[in-house]
């Protein structure tokens, strides 16, 4: 892909926060990466503060949307891909204390706005793919709502930024609710930024007449008005944008080379999103036990459910007993409450109370506390293996037990790391995929047993479990 100058795509929103900018930013990057097979895309999130936390490989606690970026684009971001007001002000304060400003009065303009632009340009060049190639397109999401007082330094920074990097290298996407597109468009232009694409969030697809009216009042062509209506799955949004010619518009607007290769990745994405449609009849029910459950865990389960073409139902409870007494699930995900401890994956056919106590007891003395975290006591390794535990994954020194399995159990896996962070829609995390597949082996076995039992006049495990 012959792109020698970095291209920047800014996604911002109006009317309300939480309008879907993160999914749209992720989807824009996805369709570009899908249609230009040699193109490398990176993402940045700019917000005044962190609202909901996602943890990256480098330990950075960042905005939740960075988890969507990593998942959709299959990339690995760093904590510096998330820029907050606190970070930028701290960097300016540090420069001032070093004397970088030569005693000048530090002001929002130009010092804060310059620092924002420098941060964005520097971080855009940091590789995020495994091949270490420098990105060619940077998709930037500006959190919050146009008009918020907190966003003004960022908006002013990008007003200047569009001239610094030149028009042919900068594209602005404005996301708005359909009822007030003209008002937000006027407000944005009054701040010195004109939208190139207006993405309209709505419940149903827009008629052409509505698009033409929005086009007339917002000073854009009808093709620049994109309908992002509610769909059954967020993974359909990239296809929704591609169907409305967004890729072709970027090619013309940013002088991107026209890709003639087959869009294999986009085809896989379509196949994956179709597998999660409402037409599916099969459903997998996952019990998620734990007080501090994470968004990324549910996403990893969704990816695995899509891979086996099943709907996903997640039952969340703080205690295992609630789920035992309240109903049956196909599989159970049981996070450990020990800091840094092993997370337990447990698939069961039935869970009598005595077995619940046994599993909780086993896991309670399974850890040895050291270096501010819990880990397996190596001295007890042989003892556990005699009882049916298998330590199938260890660190290179053989001192930390990273992965365990349990003998004579359909699917019992414990891991010391967090496999949900590397799960992707078209590449689900293997432990989670195994959890679902193990659960369905239970289902199939129950079904066969039930048929045989009914023919012989005896009761089935299903009837006993319901009691």
Secondary structure, 3 states (H helix, E strand, C coil): CCCCCCEEEEEEECCCCCCCHHHHHHHHHHHHHHHCCCCCEEEEEEECCCCCEEECCCCCEEECHHHHHHHHHCCCCCHHHEEEHHHHHHHHHHHHHHCCCCCCCCCHHHHHHHHHHHHHHHHHCCCCCCCCCCCCEEEEEECCCCCCHHHHHHHHHHHHHHHHCCHHHEEEEEEEEHHHHHHHHHHHHHCCCCCCEEEEEECCCCCHHHHHHHHHHHCCCHHHEEEEECCCCHHHHHHHHHHCCHHHHHHHHCCCCCCCCCCHHHHHHHHHHHHCCCCCCCEEEEEEECCCCCHHHHHHHHHHHHHCCCEEEEEEECCHHHHHHHCCCCEEEECCCCCCCCEEEEECCCCCHHHHHHHHHHHHCCEEEECCEEEECHHHHHHHHHCCEEEEEECCCCCCEEEEEECCCCEEEEECCCHHHHCECCECCHHHHHHHHHHHHHHHHHHHHHHHHHHHCCCCHHHHHHC
